[in-house]
Structure formats: structure tokens, C-alpha cells
């Protein structure tokens, strides 16, 4: 009996007596593409992100190295056109600059817009229409615990009624104050560039939603806050009504992220969209609901 116990202990010791070894993976041939993310929203200035893609194992990349400069970016209708210029803002939460092409003319309702980008080698075009109808939020509440595919979280519950007789797509948004104590995840501290300041930050839901099988019904979005918070923090919740092109892009991004973090999910590769094989991304439209005030209870 003692001999058997010794053998078992030896096997267990062998299993746990492992060492780590760094393995250098070879960089496979990679053909870069461009990434286009643009959206038009009534009463807002258009903004288009135009970047190059890099291999997955490249590591940390400065956003200034990814932006494609000196491109001609134009958004137009049948009656007017707007030439967008390269611009940037400093994101104090992520401690980095964000680069984009910014417009000059506010977007109008119920108009069709054409995006045209020329980078000196190719021209990329797509269209979007701002005839989306906004929803009205009925109420916003809070739950200390809910579960989804990513685990267990606290959540902000947003209720609204789906619009009848059309296919609709939605995304959650909250405008709230954040400071240097905010965290995303358990290990990495964000907001170190804020110092002692507090800023207004637009927090977007990770997932997008369709009204499939929910035509005209009451819809409940349960969203995990992206940042930690203190009791009494005030936020303003909106629901974005988005078009199909915007929905399909962000839905694919969410599925790809899930495939990376969940070993039981098949890998997901981005499909061709409005730009075909020439570029990944989208050019879409959105409209927002009126904001509803929400105060975090804990």
C-alpha cells in the first residue's frame, strides 16, 4: 500500500514539476490591408478612421504609425460635398492619440451620403443613409449580478420598445465621468494620464443587437459597465439605432473577440463587407435616443 502511495506521489510531482520555455513563433508572410471605419449621424460632424492593418503578433503599435496620411477623404450628397482633414485627439483614459479624418459640414437627416477615399493607390467607396428612426428609452435600472458568455458581471438594464414594421439594430451608450481610479479588467490600471482630473467619457456597449424575433416588442439590454465606479456616479444612457452595415461589422468584431477568449468557440474571420476585398471595415449611419439619467447605486 505504501509503495502505491509513493508511486502516486511521484506521478503527481512529475506532473507539477514543469518549467516554462519561451517559444519564438516565426512571422508568416503577411499582406497588409486598409481598415475604414466611418459613421454619419444627424447634426454631427462626420469622422472617418483610415488605418493600415498589421500582423496579429506585431505587439503594441503606436496609433501614429497605423494611420494612413495624405489621403483624400470626401463625403458627399447630390447637392454638397465635404473634404475631411486629418485630425487627432488625446485619449486620457488610454493614454494615446486617436487619429481620424474630420469633416466640416454637419450631417442632415434623411439623406444619402457617399464616402470616397483615395490614398494614391486605390479608391474606396460606400454609401449610408440617415433615415434611421430613434427609439425612446422607457426606463433604466441596475442589477448587481448577471451572467453572459464572458462571465458574471454587474449590469445596467435599459428598456425600450422596438420600432414596428422594419428591421432594427441597436447599440448601448453611456456618457459618464471617469477619473484615475477607473479599471477595465482586474490587472491593468487605466486613466493614469488623468492625474487628479475627471473627464466625461463615452462608454459604448461591447455588443450590438438585432430585433430579430422581437418585432415591436419590449427590449431589455443588460450591459456591463466598462469602468469601475463609486456609489452616486451619474451617467446618461442612450440607445443608438444603427444601420445594417454598422451592425454587421461590430457583430463580427464581437464574434472574433469571443473566439479569441473562449477555447470552446470556433475562430471567426472577418467577412467581406462594403469595400469587398480592398478593405475591411464599414461606412454606416446611426441616430441616438434622448438621454436618460442614471445614478450608480453601489
Phi and psi restraints in degrees (value plus and minus 20) as a CYANA .aco file:
   2 UNK   PHI     -84.6   -44.6
   2 UNK   PSI     -58.7   -18.7
   3 UNK   PHI     -81.4   -41.4
   3 UNK   PSI     -59.4   -19.4
   4 UNK   PHI     -84.6   -44.6
   4 UNK   PSI     -62.2   -22.2
   5 UNK   PHI     -82.4   -42.4
   5 UNK   PSI     -60.6   -20.6
   6 UNK   PHI     -83.6   -43.6
   6 UNK   PSI     -60.1   -20.1
   7 UNK   PHI     -84.3   -44.3
   7 UNK   PSI     -61.3   -21.3
   8 UNK   PHI     -83.4   -43.4
   8 UNK   PSI     -63.5   -23.5
   9 UNK   PHI     -83.3   -43.3
   9 UNK   PSI     -57.3   -17.3
  10 UNK   PHI     -85.2   -45.2
  10 UNK   PSI     -60.3   -20.3
  11 UNK   PHI     -85.6   -45.6
  11 UNK   PSI     -64.1   -24.1
  12 UNK   PHI     -82.5   -42.5
  12 UNK   PSI     -63.3   -23.3
  13 UNK   PHI     -82.2   -42.2
  13 UNK   PSI     -57.4   -17.4
  14 UNK   PHI     -85.6   -45.6
  14 UNK   PSI     -60.5   -20.5
  15 UNK   PHI     -85.1   -45.1
  15 UNK   PSI     -57.5   -17.5
  16 UNK   PHI    -115.4   -75.4
  16 UNK   PSI     -27.1    12.9
  17 UNK   PHI    -110.4   -70.4
  17 UNK   PSI      45.3    85.3
  18 UNK   PHI    -130.2   -90.2
  18 UNK   PSI     133.8   173.8
  19 UNK   PHI    -136.7   -96.7
  19 UNK   PSI     135.6   175.6
  20 UNK   PHI    -116.5   -76.5
  20 UNK   PSI     127.2   167.2
  21 UNK   PHI    -158.4  -118.4
  21 UNK   PSI     111.7   151.7
  22 UNK   PHI    -101.8   -61.8
  22 UNK   PSI     106.0   146.0
  23 UNK   PHI    -131.6   -91.6
  23 UNK   PSI     104.7   144.7
  24 UNK   PHI    -111.4   -71.4
  24 UNK   PSI      95.2   135.2
  25 UNK   PHI    -104.4   -64.4
  25 UNK   PSI     115.7   155.7
  26 UNK   PHI     -88.6   -48.6
  26 UNK   PSI     122.3   162.3
  27 UNK   PHI    -101.0   -61.0
  27 UNK   PSI      94.1   134.1
  28 UNK   PHI     -94.9   -54.9
  28 UNK   PSI     137.5   177.5
  29 UNK   PHI     -75.9   -35.9
  29 UNK   PSI     117.3   157.3
  30 UNK   PHI    -157.9  -117.9
  30 UNK   PSI     109.3   149.3
  31 UNK   PHI    -126.2   -86.2
  31 UNK   PSI      90.6   130.6
  32 UNK   PHI     -87.0   -47.0
  32 UNK   PSI     134.4   174.4
  33 UNK   PHI    -149.6  -109.6
  33 UNK   PSI     156.7   196.7
  34 UNK   PHI    -125.2   -85.2
  34 UNK   PSI     134.1   174.1
  35 UNK   PHI    -140.6  -100.6
  35 UNK   PSI     106.5   146.5
  36 UNK   PHI    -141.4  -101.4
  36 UNK   PSI     104.9   144.9
  37 UNK   PHI    -154.0  -114.0
  37 UNK   PSI      89.2   129.2
  38 UNK   PHI    -157.4  -117.4
  38 UNK   PSI     127.4   167.4
  39 UNK   PHI    -166.1  -126.1
  39 UNK   PSI     123.5   163.5
  40 UNK   PHI    -135.3   -95.3
  40 UNK   PSI     118.5   158.5
  41 UNK   PHI    -160.8  -120.8
  41 UNK   PSI     108.8   148.8
  42 UNK   PHI     -72.5   -32.5
  42 UNK   PSI     118.3   158.3
  43 UNK   PHI      48.9    88.9
  43 UNK   PSI      -3.8    36.2
  44 UNK   PHI    -146.5  -106.5
  44 UNK   PSI     136.8   176.8
  45 UNK   PHI     -99.9   -59.9
  45 UNK   PSI     113.8   153.8
  46 UNK   PHI     -89.0   -49.0
  46 UNK   PSI     129.5   169.5
  47 UNK   PHI    -159.2  -119.2
  47 UNK   PSI     113.2   153.2
  48 UNK   PHI    -150.1  -110.1
  48 UNK   PSI     105.5   145.5
  49 UNK   PHI    -113.8   -73.8
  49 UNK   PSI     106.1   146.1
  50 UNK   PHI    -151.6  -111.6
  50 UNK   PSI      82.6   122.6
  51 UNK   PHI    -149.9  -109.9
  51 UNK   PSI     148.4   188.4
  52 UNK   PHI    -121.2   -81.2
  52 UNK   PSI     131.3   171.3
  53 UNK   PHI    -112.3   -72.3
  53 UNK   PSI     135.4   175.4
  54 UNK   PHI    -153.1  -113.1
  54 UNK   PSI     141.1   181.1
  55 UNK   PHI     -80.7   -40.7
  55 UNK   PSI     132.8   172.8
  56 UNK   PHI     -80.5   -40.5
  56 UNK   PSI     -56.2   -16.2
  57 UNK   PHI    -109.6   -69.6
  57 UNK   PSI      -6.2    33.8
  58 UNK   PHI     -84.7   -44.7
  58 UNK   PSI     -52.3   -12.3
  59 UNK   PHI      73.6   113.6
  59 UNK   PSI    -181.4  -141.4
  60 UNK   PHI     -86.5   -46.5
  60 UNK   PSI     110.2   150.2
  61 UNK   PHI    -144.6  -104.6
  61 UNK   PSI     115.0   155.0
  62 UNK   PHI     -90.6   -50.6
  62 UNK   PSI     111.6   151.6
  63 UNK   PHI     -80.6   -40.6
  63 UNK   PSI     -46.3    -6.3
  64 UNK   PHI     -86.3   -46.3
  64 UNK   PSI     -44.6    -4.6
  65 UNK   PHI    -105.7   -65.7
  65 UNK   PSI     -35.9     4.1
  66 UNK   PHI    -111.9   -71.9
  66 UNK   PSI     -50.9   -10.9
  67 UNK   PHI     -85.8   -45.8
  67 UNK   PSI     119.8   159.8
  68 UNK   PHI    -113.1   -73.1
  68 UNK   PSI      94.1   134.1
  69 UNK   PHI    -111.4   -71.4
  69 UNK   PSI     146.7   186.7
  70 UNK   PHI      41.7    81.7
  70 UNK   PSI       4.1    44.1
  71 UNK   PHI    -105.2   -65.2
  71 UNK   PSI     134.4   174.4
  72 UNK   PHI    -118.9   -78.9
  72 UNK   PSI      92.4   132.4
  73 UNK   PHI    -136.5   -96.5
  73 UNK   PSI     101.6   141.6
  74 UNK   PHI    -152.0  -112.0
  74 UNK   PSI     115.3   155.3
  75 UNK   PHI    -139.7   -99.7
  75 UNK   PSI     107.8   147.8
  76 UNK   PHI    -161.6  -121.6
  76 UNK   PSI     140.1   180.1
  77 UNK   PHI    -140.4  -100.4
  77 UNK   PSI    -191.4  -151.4
  78 UNK   PHI     -89.1   -49.1
  78 UNK   PSI     -40.4    -0.4
  79 UNK   PHI    -133.4   -93.4
  79 UNK   PSI     -36.4     3.6
  80 UNK   PHI    -174.4  -134.4
  80 UNK   PSI     142.3   182.3
  81 UNK   PHI    -159.5  -119.5
  81 UNK   PSI     135.5   175.5
  82 UNK   PHI    -154.2  -114.2
  82 UNK   PSI     102.7   142.7
  83 UNK   PHI    -111.9   -71.9
  83 UNK   PSI      99.3   139.3
  84 UNK   PHI    -106.3   -66.3
  84 UNK   PSI     125.6   165.6
  85 UNK   PHI    -136.2   -96.2
  85 UNK   PSI     128.3   168.3
  86 UNK   PHI     -85.8   -45.8
  86 UNK   PSI     112.5   152.5
  87 UNK   PHI    -165.7  -125.7
  87 UNK   PSI     155.9   195.9
  88 UNK   PHI    -177.2  -137.2
  88 UNK   PSI     138.9   178.9
  89 UNK   PHI    -155.6  -115.6
  89 UNK   PSI     135.7   175.7
  90 UNK   PHI    -118.2   -78.2
  90 UNK   PSI     100.5   140.5
  91 UNK   PHI    -108.2   -68.2
  91 UNK   PSI      85.7   125.7
  92 UNK   PHI     -93.8   -53.8
  92 UNK   PSI     -38.6     1.4
  93 UNK   PHI     -96.4   -56.4
  93 UNK   PSI     -65.1   -25.1
  94 UNK   PHI    -113.6   -73.6
  94 UNK   PSI     -22.0    18.0
  95 UNK   PHI      36.7    76.7
  95 UNK   PSI      30.4    70.4
  96 UNK   PHI    -177.0  -137.0
  96 UNK   PSI     139.3   179.3
  97 UNK   PHI    -104.1   -64.1
  97 UNK   PSI     123.6   163.6
  98 UNK   PHI    -131.2   -91.2
  98 UNK   PSI     107.9   147.9
  99 UNK   PHI    -128.9   -88.9
  99 UNK   PSI     119.2   159.2
 100 UNK   PHI    -180.6  -140.6
 100 UNK   PSI     145.7   185.7
 101 UNK   PHI    -117.4   -77.4
 101 UNK   PSI     104.6   144.6
 102 UNK   PHI    -131.7   -91.7
 102 UNK   PSI     120.3   160.3
 103 UNK   PHI    -110.5   -70.5
 103 UNK   PSI    -195.4  -155.4
 104 UNK   PHI    -145.5  -105.5
 104 UNK   PSI     -42.1    -2.1
 105 UNK   PHI    -131.2   -91.2
 105 UNK   PSI     109.3   149.3
 106 UNK   PHI     -86.8   -46.8
 106 UNK   PSI     123.9   163.9
 107 UNK   PHI     -95.5   -55.5
 107 UNK   PSI     123.9   163.9
 108 UNK   PHI    -127.4   -87.4
 108 UNK   PSI     140.2   180.2
 109 UNK   PHI     -94.8   -54.8
 109 UNK   PSI     134.2   174.2
 110 UNK   PHI      32.5    72.5
 110 UNK   PSI      24.6    64.6
 111 UNK   PHI    -147.7  -107.7
 111 UNK   PSI     130.2   170.2
 112 UNK   PHI    -118.4   -78.4
 112 UNK   PSI     109.7   149.7
 113 UNK   PHI    -137.9   -97.9
 113 UNK   PSI     122.1   162.1
 114 UNK   PHI    -132.9   -92.9
 114 UNK   PSI     105.5   145.5
 115 UNK   PHI    -117.6   -77.6
 115 UNK   PSI     111.7   151.7
 116 UNK   PHI    -154.7  -114.7
 116 UNK   PSI     102.3   142.3
 117 UNK   PHI    -143.8  -103.8
 117 UNK   PSI     111.2   151.2
 118 UNK   PHI    -145.6  -105.6
 118 UNK   PSI      99.6   139.6
 119 UNK   PHI    -123.0   -83.0
 119 UNK   PSI      -6.9    33.1
 120 UNK   PHI      75.0   115.0
 120 UNK   PSI     -34.2     5.8
 121 UNK   PHI    -140.7  -100.7
 121 UNK   PSI     -60.1   -20.1
 122 UNK   PHI    -159.7  -119.7
 122 UNK   PSI     142.4   182.4
 123 UNK   PHI    -137.9   -97.9
 123 UNK   PSI     111.7   151.7
 124 UNK   PHI    -136.5   -96.5
 124 UNK   PSI     111.8   151.8
 125 UNK   PHI    -153.8  -113.8
 125 UNK   PSI     130.1   170.1
 126 UNK   PHI    -181.9  -141.9
 126 UNK   PSI     144.4   184.4
 127 UNK   PHI    -148.1  -108.1
 127 UNK   PSI     134.6   174.6
 128 UNK   PHI    -168.6  -128.6
 128 UNK   PSI     129.5   169.5
 129 UNK   PHI    -144.4  -104.4
 129 UNK   PSI     112.6   152.6
 130 UNK   PHI    -115.8   -75.8
 130 UNK   PSI      22.5    62.5
 131 UNK   PHI    -121.5   -81.5
 131 UNK   PSI       5.9    45.9
 132 UNK   PHI     -98.7   -58.7
 132 UNK   PSI     120.5   160.5
 133 UNK   PHI    -115.1   -75.1
 133 UNK   PSI     109.0   149.0
 134 UNK   PHI     -95.5   -55.5
 134 UNK   PSI     135.8   175.8
 135 UNK   PHI    -117.2   -77.2
 135 UNK   PSI     150.4   190.4
 136 UNK   PHI    -135.9   -95.9
 136 UNK   PSI     102.8   142.8
 137 UNK   PHI     -93.4   -53.4
 137 UNK   PSI     108.9   148.9
 138 UNK   PHI    -103.8   -63.8
 138 UNK   PSI     -62.8   -22.8
 139 UNK   PHI    -183.6  -143.6
 139 UNK   PSI     141.9   181.9
 140 UNK   PHI    -154.0  -114.0
 140 UNK   PSI     113.7   153.7
 141 UNK   PHI    -159.8  -119.8
 141 UNK   PSI    -187.6  -147.6
 142 UNK   PHI    -160.2  -120.2
 142 UNK   PSI     125.3   165.3
 143 UNK   PHI    -151.0  -111.0
 143 UNK   PSI     117.5   157.5
 144 UNK   PHI     -93.6   -53.6
 144 UNK   PSI     -44.3    -4.3
 145 UNK   PHI    -167.4  -127.4
 145 UNK   PSI     110.4   150.4
 146 UNK   PHI    -168.7  -128.7
 146 UNK   PSI     138.9   178.9
 147 UNK   PHI    -137.1   -97.1
 147 UNK   PSI     121.3   161.3
 148 UNK   PHI    -159.6  -119.6
 148 UNK   PSI    -186.9  -146.9
 149 UNK   PHI     -85.8   -45.8
 149 UNK   PSI     -38.2     1.8
 150 UNK   PHI    -116.0   -76.0
 150 UNK   PSI     -23.0    17.0
 151 UNK   PHI     108.1   148.1
 151 UNK   PSI    -174.8  -134.8
 152 UNK   PHI    -127.6   -87.6
 152 UNK   PSI     114.3   154.3
 153 UNK   PHI    -163.2  -123.2
 153 UNK   PSI     148.8   188.8
 154 UNK   PHI    -103.7   -63.7
 154 UNK   PSI     144.9   184.9
 155 UNK   PHI    -173.1  -133.1
 155 UNK   PSI     129.2   169.2
 156 UNK   PHI    -119.9   -79.9
 156 UNK   PSI     104.9   144.9
 157 UNK   PHI    -120.7   -80.7
 157 UNK   PSI     105.7   145.7
 158 UNK   PHI    -142.1  -102.1
 158 UNK   PSI     106.0   146.0
 159 UNK   PHI    -133.3   -93.3
 159 UNK   PSI     114.9   154.9
 160 UNK   PHI    -177.9  -137.9
 160 UNK   PSI     144.9   184.9
 161 UNK   PHI    -121.4   -81.4
 161 UNK   PSI     112.3   152.3
 162 UNK   PHI     -86.5   -46.5
 162 UNK   PSI     128.1   168.1
 163 UNK   PHI    -100.7   -60.7
 163 UNK   PSI     112.2   152.2
 164 UNK   PHI     -92.7   -52.7
 164 UNK   PSI     134.8   174.8
 165 UNK   PHI      43.1    83.1
 165 UNK   PSI       7.9    47.9
 166 UNK   PHI    -178.8  -138.8
 166 UNK   PSI     136.6   176.6
 167 UNK   PHI    -104.6   -64.6
 167 UNK   PSI     108.8   148.8
 168 UNK   PHI    -147.0  -107.0
 168 UNK   PSI     132.0   172.0
 169 UNK   PHI    -155.0  -115.0
 169 UNK   PSI     122.5   162.5
 170 UNK   PHI    -154.8  -114.8
 170 UNK   PSI     136.0   176.0
 171 UNK   PHI    -166.9  -126.9
 171 UNK   PSI     124.1   164.1
 172 UNK   PHI    -107.4   -67.4
 172 UNK   PSI     128.8   168.8
 173 UNK   PHI    -166.7  -126.7
 173 UNK   PSI     120.3   160.3
 174 UNK   PHI    -155.9  -115.9
 174 UNK   PSI     113.3   153.3
 175 UNK   PHI    -121.9   -81.9
 175 UNK   PSI     101.9   141.9
 176 UNK   PHI    -170.6  -130.6
 176 UNK   PSI     148.6   188.6
 177 UNK   PHI    -106.9   -66.9
 177 UNK   PSI     118.0   158.0
 178 UNK   PHI    -150.5  -110.5
 178 UNK   PSI     134.8   174.8
 179 UNK   PHI    -157.2  -117.2
 179 UNK   PSI    -188.8  -148.8
 180 UNK   PHI     -91.7   -51.7
 180 UNK   PSI     -21.3    18.7
 181 UNK   PHI    -113.4   -73.4
 181 UNK   PSI     -21.5    18.5
 182 UNK   PHI     -89.5   -49.5
 182 UNK   PSI     127.5   167.5
 183 UNK   PHI    -154.4  -114.4
 183 UNK   PSI     126.3   166.3
 184 UNK   PHI    -145.7  -105.7
 184 UNK   PSI      95.6   135.6
 185 UNK   PHI      66.8   106.8
 185 UNK   PSI     159.7   199.7
 186 UNK   PHI    -118.2   -78.2
 186 UNK   PSI     -34.1     5.9
 187 UNK   PHI    -133.5   -93.5
 187 UNK   PSI     -58.9   -18.9
 188 UNK   PHI    -113.6   -73.6
 188 UNK   PSI     108.1   148.1
 189 UNK   PHI    -111.7   -71.7
 189 UNK   PSI     108.3   148.3
 190 UNK   PHI    -128.5   -88.5
 190 UNK   PSI     145.4   185.4
 191 UNK   PHI      65.9   105.9
 191 UNK   PSI      -6.7    33.3
 192 UNK   PHI     -86.4   -46.4
 192 UNK   PSI     -41.5    -1.5
 193 UNK   PHI    -102.6   -62.6
 193 UNK   PSI     -24.7    15.3
 194 UNK   PHI     -98.2   -58.2
 194 UNK   PSI     -42.9    -2.9
 195 UNK   PHI      44.4    84.4
 195 UNK   PSI    -148.1  -108.1
 196 UNK   PHI    -118.9   -78.9
 196 UNK   PSI      -9.8    30.2
 197 UNK   PHI    -104.3   -64.3
 197 UNK   PSI     142.6   182.6
 198 UNK   PHI    -144.5  -104.5
 198 UNK   PSI     116.5   156.5
 199 UNK   PHI    -148.9  -108.9
 199 UNK   PSI     139.2   179.2
 200 UNK   PHI    -100.8   -60.8
 200 UNK   PSI     112.1   152.1
 201 UNK   PHI    -153.1  -113.1
 201 UNK   PSI     115.1   155.1
 202 UNK   PHI    -112.2   -72.2
 202 UNK   PSI      91.3   131.3
 203 UNK   PHI    -118.5   -78.5
 203 UNK   PSI     101.3   141.3
 204 UNK   PHI    -126.2   -86.2
 204 UNK   PSI     123.7   163.7
 205 UNK   PHI     -84.5   -44.5
 205 UNK   PSI     122.3   162.3
 206 UNK   PHI     -85.8   -45.8
 206 UNK   PSI     -57.0   -17.0
 207 UNK   PHI    -125.3   -85.3
 207 UNK   PSI     138.8   178.8
 208 UNK   PHI    -135.2   -95.2
 208 UNK   PSI     139.7   179.7
 209 UNK   PHI    -154.2  -114.2
 209 UNK   PSI     127.8   167.8
 210 UNK   PHI    -132.2   -92.2
 210 UNK   PSI     134.2   174.2
 211 UNK   PHI    -110.4   -70.4
 211 UNK   PSI       0.7    40.7
 212 UNK   PHI     -77.6   -37.6
 212 UNK   PSI     109.0   149.0
 213 UNK   PHI      46.7    86.7
 213 UNK   PSI      -8.0    32.0
 214 UNK   PHI    -148.4  -108.4
 214 UNK   PSI       5.4    45.4
 215 UNK   PHI     -74.5   -34.5
 215 UNK   PSI      96.7   136.7
 216 UNK   PHI      52.5    92.5
 216 UNK   PSI     -13.0    27.0
 217 UNK   PHI    -113.8   -73.8
 217 UNK   PSI     150.4   190.4
 218 UNK   PHI     -94.4   -54.4
 218 UNK   PSI     110.5   150.5
 219 UNK   PHI    -133.8   -93.8
 219 UNK   PSI     118.9   158.9
 220 UNK   PHI    -139.9   -99.9
 220 UNK   PSI      99.8   139.8
 221 UNK   PHI    -121.1   -81.1
 221 UNK   PSI     106.1   146.1
 222 UNK   PHI    -131.1   -91.1
 222 UNK   PSI      92.9   132.9
 223 UNK   PHI    -141.0  -101.0
 223 UNK   PSI     111.4   151.4
 224 UNK   PHI     -98.5   -58.5
 224 UNK   PSI     108.0   148.0
 225 UNK   PHI     -80.1   -40.1
 225 UNK   PSI     119.1   159.1
 226 UNK   PHI     -95.4   -55.4
 226 UNK   PSI     -43.0    -3.0
 227 UNK   PHI    -144.0  -104.0
 227 UNK   PSI     133.6   173.6
 228 UNK   PHI     -89.0   -49.0
 228 UNK   PSI     145.7   185.7
 229 UNK   PHI    -176.8  -136.8
 229 UNK   PSI     145.1   185.1
 230 UNK   PHI    -125.0   -85.0
 230 UNK   PSI     140.7   180.7
 231 UNK   PHI     -80.1   -40.1
 231 UNK   PSI     113.7   153.7
 232 UNK   PHI      75.4   115.4
 232 UNK   PSI     -25.9    14.1
 233 UNK   PHI     -83.3   -43.3
 233 UNK   PSI     114.2   154.2
 234 UNK   PHI    -121.0   -81.0
 234 UNK   PSI     114.1   154.1
 235 UNK   PHI    -151.8  -111.8
 235 UNK   PSI     140.2   180.2
 236 UNK   PHI    -141.6  -101.6
 236 UNK   PSI      94.9   134.9
 237 UNK   PHI    -113.2   -73.2
 237 UNK   PSI     116.6   156.6
 238 UNK   PHI    -151.2  -111.2
 238 UNK   PSI     138.7   178.7
 239 UNK   PHI    -133.9   -93.9
 239 UNK   PSI     103.0   143.0
 240 UNK   PHI    -104.8   -64.8
 240 UNK   PSI     108.0   148.0
 241 UNK   PHI    -114.6   -74.6
 241 UNK   PSI     100.6   140.6
 242 UNK   PHI    -138.5   -98.5
 242 UNK   PSI     143.2   183.2
 243 UNK   PHI    -107.8   -67.8
 243 UNK   PSI     156.9   196.9
 244 UNK   PHI     -84.3   -44.3
 244 UNK   PSI     -60.0   -20.0
 245 UNK   PHI     -83.1   -43.1
 245 UNK   PSI     -62.6   -22.6
 246 UNK   PHI     -84.8   -44.8
 246 UNK   PSI     -64.9   -24.9
 247 UNK   PHI     -79.6   -39.6
 247 UNK   PSI     -68.4   -28.4
 248 UNK   PHI     -83.7   -43.7
 248 UNK   PSI     -57.1   -17.1
 249 UNK   PHI     -87.2   -47.2
 249 UNK   PSI     -72.2   -32.2
 250 UNK   PHI     -90.2   -50.2
 250 UNK   PSI     -48.2    -8.2
 251 UNK   PHI     -85.5   -45.5
 251 UNK   PSI     -60.2   -20.2
 252 UNK   PHI     -85.9   -45.9
 252 UNK   PSI     -60.1   -20.1
 253 UNK   PHI     -81.1   -41.1
 253 UNK   PSI     -62.4   -22.4
 254 UNK   PHI     -85.1   -45.1
 254 UNK   PSI     -61.9   -21.9
 255 UNK   PHI     -85.5   -45.5
 255 UNK   PSI     -57.8   -17.8
 256 UNK   PHI     -86.2   -46.2
 256 UNK   PSI     -62.0   -22.0
 257 UNK   PHI     -83.6   -43.6
 257 UNK   PSI     -62.1   -22.1
 258 UNK   PHI     -81.2   -41.2
 258 UNK   PSI     -59.3   -19.3
 259 UNK   PHI     -86.0   -46.0
 259 UNK   PSI     -48.0    -8.0
 260 UNK   PHI     -96.6   -56.6
 260 UNK   PSI     -54.6   -14.6
 261 UNK   PHI    -117.1   -77.1
 261 UNK   PSI     -38.3     1.7
 262 UNK   PHI    -133.8   -93.8
 262 UNK   PSI      91.2   131.2
 263 UNK   PHI     -88.0   -48.0
 263 UNK   PSI     -31.8     8.2
 264 UNK   PHI    -115.3   -75.3
 264 UNK   PSI     -15.3    24.7
 265 UNK   PHI    -130.3   -90.3
 265 UNK   PSI     116.5   156.5
 266 UNK   PHI     -84.3   -44.3
 266 UNK   PSI     123.0   163.0
 267 UNK   PHI     -77.4   -37.4
 267 UNK   PSI     126.5   166.5
 268 UNK   PHI    -143.2  -103.2
 268 UNK   PSI     108.5   148.5
 269 UNK   PHI    -129.7   -89.7
 269 UNK   PSI     119.8   159.8
 270 UNK   PHI     -83.2   -43.2
 270 UNK   PSI     115.2   155.2
 271 UNK   PHI    -112.8   -72.8
 271 UNK   PSI     144.4   184.4
 272 UNK   PHI     -87.5   -47.5
 272 UNK   PSI     121.0   161.0
 273 UNK   PHI    -141.0  -101.0
 273 UNK   PSI    -156.7  -116.7
 274 UNK   PHI     -84.1   -44.1
 274 UNK   PSI     -46.8    -6.8
 275 UNK   PHI    -119.8   -79.8
 275 UNK   PSI     -12.9    27.1
 276 UNK   PHI      41.4    81.4
 276 UNK   PSI    -158.5  -118.5
 277 UNK   PHI    -101.2   -61.2
 277 UNK   PSI     -29.8    10.2
 278 UNK   PHI     -92.6   -52.6
 278 UNK   PSI     -52.3   -12.3
 279 UNK   PHI    -178.7  -138.7
 279 UNK   PSI     133.5   173.5
 280 UNK   PHI    -115.5   -75.5
 280 UNK   PSI     140.9   180.9
 281 UNK   PHI     101.2   141.2
 281 UNK   PSI    -177.5  -137.5
 282 UNK   PHI    -181.2  -141.2
 282 UNK   PSI     141.2   181.2
 283 UNK   PHI    -152.2  -112.2
 283 UNK   PSI      91.7   131.7
 284 UNK   PHI    -155.5  -115.5
 284 UNK   PSI    -191.9  -151.9
 285 UNK   PHI    -154.2  -114.2
 285 UNK   PSI     136.4   176.4
 286 UNK   PHI    -172.3  -132.3
 286 UNK   PSI     141.1   181.1
 287 UNK   PHI    -163.6  -123.6
 287 UNK   PSI     124.8   164.8
 288 UNK   PHI    -128.7   -88.7
 288 UNK   PSI     131.2   171.2
 289 UNK   PHI     -93.3   -53.3
 289 UNK   PSI     149.4   189.4
 290 UNK   PHI     -87.9   -47.9
 290 UNK   PSI     126.3   166.3
 291 UNK   PHI     -93.0   -53.0
 291 UNK   PSI     130.5   170.5
 292 UNK   PHI    -143.7  -103.7
 292 UNK   PSI     108.4   148.4
 293 UNK   PHI     -90.9   -50.9
 293 UNK   PSI     118.1   158.1
 294 UNK   PHI    -158.5  -118.5
 294 UNK   PSI     115.0   155.0
 295 UNK   PHI    -136.9   -96.9
 295 UNK   PSI     102.0   142.0
 296 UNK   PHI     -85.2   -45.2
 296 UNK   PSI     106.0   146.0
 297 UNK   PHI    -102.4   -62.4
 297 UNK   PSI     -35.1     4.9
